């Protein structure tokens, strides 16, 4: 095998898609190559993410800021596989580390950051290494904590992700309340307005989230925004709402039960609130799955004045 062939093979391995980062193998090297994460990874880096997404970040993030009166945050995230560094500072493409690239829309601009886990361990210490971008970035590159501190002031953060590789524990730890949405699900940007209004109302049903009584509870909701049906589910993690939004695209009766099973397998609480004014015809499947899998159900309309904290 020639040297060029080895380099090409290594690059292909680096760029191959993978499953979620928690399925990635732990590597021996502790740190990723910071320059590679920022601007020197063949376009699979922070610079490439900024170039491809700067306009969309502005368009979408501006709508979220506008419709929420700047009370919600907006993040875009993407995974990059970056070579690790051995103790001598040599690049190792065969022991790559998953790096989360992130773009954040502020009220008057935007910021960029990245983070990884030491040795690519799912629960390893978080890593951000400052590096000079030499004027190669169009956005300010800041440590991720600067962004997360700003997001602490927000009611919710919309986190739009661009691939299926992410470690949701990062967001459970770093963010306040958040809603994961796969990029492309929200096609009409004006849909952010009813989505934000809907979940602001949902949030108002909590007295406060740092309440032990909420720990064993999860939440599922179905709703329509701008003519598109959605469903979302939430767990209470670290005294915060950790949620995910999906398009409801069921067309046939035999698709209902698998969807309900898919949703409930993501829930951590055994007491599940079905929140909303419609289940899109899934009530029988929900109750059957809950009965067979030992979930307790409670239903709440959007007009309820009851607080989730009040139910013991």
Buried (B, 14 or more C-beta within 10 A) or exposed (E): EEEEEEEEEBBEEBBEEBEBBBEBEEBEBBBBBBBBBBBBBEEBBBBBBBEEBBEBBBEBBBBBBEBBEEBBBBBBBBBBBBBBBBEEEEBBBEBBBBBBBBBBBBEEEBBBBBBBBBBBBBEBEBBBBEBEBEEBBEBEBBBBEEBBEBBEEBBBBBBBBBBEBBBBBBBBBBBBBBBBBBBEEBEEBEBBBBBBEBBBEBEEBBEEBEBEBBEEBBBBBBBBBBEBBBBBBBBBBEBBBBBBBBBBEBEEEEEBBEBBEEBBEEBEBEBBBBBBEBBBEBBEBBBEBBEEEEBEBBEBEBEEEEBBBEEE
